[in-house]
Every structure is written in C-alpha cells, then in structure tokens.
Amino acid sequence: MPVKNADNTLVLELIAKRLIKRKEKVAIAESVTSGDVQSAFSSAKNALQFFQGGITVYNVIQKVRHLQVDPVHAMACNCVSAVIAEDMAKNVIKLFASDWGIGITGYATPVPEKGIKELFAFVAIYFKEKCMLSELLTADKLDAELVRQFYTHHVLLNFSKAIQKSH
C-alpha cells in the first residue's frame, strides 16, 4: 500500500506528454475511487489538452443508465466484476468522445452484509475499441482513503504503461 497522498506528479507528466504528442484524449468512469482518478488527471499540467472528463457512478441504476452495463450481470455481482469495469471503460469513450477509457469498480471497505471481507477492485483500460488491460487489484484493509489512493496510483501507473504499448 502507498504512503498517504502518494505523489503522482511524475507519472501524470509522462501521461500528459504522450497523450498531447499523439493528440489523444482520455475519459474516466469510476466508482470505488470516488472521483480520485478524475481529480488526479485534472491536476496534471495541460489537462485541458488530453483529459475529456469523467463520471463517478456508485450504483447499478447509474452504471446501466450512463455506461450501458448489463443490468442482469450488474445485479448478480453488485456491479463489481471485470466485465463491469470493461463496459465502464469501453462506454466512457463513447460518452466523452475520447480515444482512451478507464473503468474502475470495487470495494474500498469491507461490506459484511454482502459477504465482502477482502478489498479488491477491477480496472479496465480501453483504447478505442480494444481492451488494453483488464486487471484485479487487491488492497490491504486500511483506511478507505488510503485504499482509494492505492487504486488511483495503480491505475495511473498501468495507464502510463498501456499508452506506451499502444503504438
């Protein structure tokens, strides 16, 4: 797990340079990170040149309405699965007229009433219509804010790698 308020400045600079050079845009669809990924991107230098925006959606209804996730699958998994993250990433591209889409859904705190004891999240990164990454992240049981920071930092690192591999 990261140190509280991990500095993402360097990785964001790399992402910004690559996207601006390629004239590519990114959009974010997130739930478990509560807007932290969008906040990170918006704080990058020259963000207006590559960051289209994002959406934070917590429940099934909003994920179905805005990101066209399958409602039957979403209800069966409490909206937390690799398929949901992939649909979020794929469809946020359309929603924001972007080249890249990032989707993340999961748990930052245990949910005992749903049998969720371990903390995990699914992350997906799409470039146009191609899935560049679909991954399960696991986190230590710490403060929810630290868990969200861990997920956000991991998303940024993997996005930087995905950009590098895309061309």
C-alpha positions in Angstrom: 0.0 0.0 0.0 1.2 3.5 -0.7 2.2 6.2 1.6 -0.7 8.6 2.3 -1.1 11.2 -0.5 1.3 9.4 -2.9 2.8 11.8 -5.4 1.6 11.0 -8.9 3.1 14.1 -10.5 5.8 12.3 -12.5 3.5 9.6 -13.9 0.9 12.3 -14.8 3.6 14.3 -16.6 4.5 11.3 -18.7 0.9 10.5 -19.5 0.2 14.2 -20.4 3.3 14.4 -22.7 2.4 11.1 -24.5 -1.3 11.9 -25.0 -0.7 15.5 -26.1 2.0 14.4 -28.6 -0.4 11.8 -30.1 -3.4 14.2 -29.9 -5.3 11.6 -27.9 -7.9 12.1 -25.2 -8.9 10.1 -22.1 -12.1 9.8 -20.1 -12.7 8.1 -16.7 -15.6 6.0 -15.3 -15.1 5.2 -11.7 -17.0 4.2 -8.6 -14.7 2.8 -5.9 -12.2 5.7 -6.3 -14.9 8.3 -5.7 -13.6 10.7 -8.4 -9.9 10.4 -7.2 -8.7 9.3 -10.7 -10.6 12.2 -12.3 -9.1 14.6 -9.7 -5.6 13.3 -10.5 -6.0 13.8 -14.2 -7.5 17.2 -13.8 -4.5 18.3 -11.7 -2.0 17.5 -14.5 -0.3 20.3 -16.3 -2.1 21.0 -19.6 -5.0 18.7 -18.6 -7.4 20.5 -21.0 -5.4 19.2 -23.9 -6.0 15.5 -23.1 -8.5 15.0 -20.3 -12.1 14.9 -21.6 -13.7 14.4 -18.1 -15.3 11.6 -16.3 -18.2 10.2 -14.4 -18.5 8.7 -10.9 -21.2 6.1 -10.6 -21.9 4.1 -7.5 -25.0 2.1 -8.1 -26.4 -0.3 -10.7 -29.0 2.1 -12.0 -26.5 4.8 -12.8 -24.0 2.4 -14.3 -26.8 1.0 -16.5 -28.1 4.4 -17.4 -24.9 6.2 -18.2 -22.5 3.4 -19.1 -24.8 0.7 -20.6 -23.6 -2.1 -18.3 -25.7 -5.2 -18.5 -28.3 -4.9 -15.7 -28.7 -8.6 -15.0 -24.9 -9.2 -14.7 -24.6 -6.0 -12.6 -27.3 -7.1 -10.1 -25.7 -10.5 -9.8 -22.3 -9.2 -8.9 -23.2 -5.9 -7.0 -21.8 -4.1 -10.0 -18.2 -5.3 -9.2 -16.6 -7.5 -11.9 -14.1 -7.5 -14.7 -17.0 -7.3 -17.2 -18.4 -4.2 -15.4 -15.0 -2.5 -15.4 -14.5 -3.3 -19.1 -18.0 -2.0 -20.0 -17.4 1.2 -18.0 -14.1 1.8 -19.8 -15.4 1.0 -23.2 -18.6 3.1 -22.9 -17.0 6.1 -21.2 -15.1 6.5 -24.5 -18.4 7.0 -26.3 -19.9 9.1 -23.6 -17.0 11.6 -23.7 -15.9 11.3 -27.4 -12.5 10.0 -26.2 -9.7 7.8 -27.5 -9.0 6.2 -24.2 -11.3 5.0 -21.4 -10.5 3.9 -17.9 -13.1 2.0 -15.8 -12.7 1.0 -12.1 -15.2 -0.6 -9.7 -14.6 -2.4 -6.4 -14.5 -2.1 -2.7 -12.5 0.3 -0.5 -14.1 -1.0 2.7 -15.5 -4.4 3.7 -19.2 -5.0 3.2 -20.0 -7.8 5.7 -23.7 -7.8 4.8 -22.8 -8.8 1.2 -20.0 -11.2 2.3 -17.2 -8.8 1.2 -14.3 -9.3 3.6 -11.4 -8.6 1.3 -10.8 -5.4 -0.5 -10.5 -5.5 -4.3 -11.2 -3.6 -7.5 -11.4 -4.4 -11.2 -9.7 -2.0 -13.6 -10.0 -1.9 -17.3 -8.3 0.4 -19.9 -9.6 0.6 -23.4 -8.0 2.3 -26.4 -10.7 2.9 -29.0 -12.5 -0.5 -29.1 -9.5 -2.6 -27.9 -9.1 -3.7 -24.3 -5.5 -2.9 -23.3 -5.8 -4.0 -19.7 -8.3 -5.8 -17.5 -7.0 -6.5 -14.0 -7.9 -7.4 -10.5 -6.3 -5.3 -7.8 -6.3 -6.3 -4.1 -5.7 -4.0 -1.2 -4.8 -4.3 2.4 -7.6 -3.4 4.9 -6.7 0.1 5.7 -8.5 3.4 5.8 -10.8 3.8 2.8 -8.9 6.9 1.7 -5.6 5.1 1.6 -7.2 2.2 -0.4 -8.6 4.7 -2.9 -5.2 6.3 -3.2 -3.6 2.9 -3.8 -6.1 2.1 -6.5 -5.7 5.5 -8.1 -1.9 5.3 -8.1 -2.1 1.8 -9.7 -4.5 3.0 -12.4 -2.1 5.8 -13.3 0.9 3.5 -13.5 -0.9 1.0 -15.6 -2.4 3.6 -17.9 1.1 5.0 -18.5 2.3 1.5 -19.5 -0.8 1.0 -21.7 -0.1 4.2 -23.6 3.5 3.2 -24.1 2.5 -0.2 -25.5 -0.3 1.1 -27.8 1.9 2.4 -30.6 
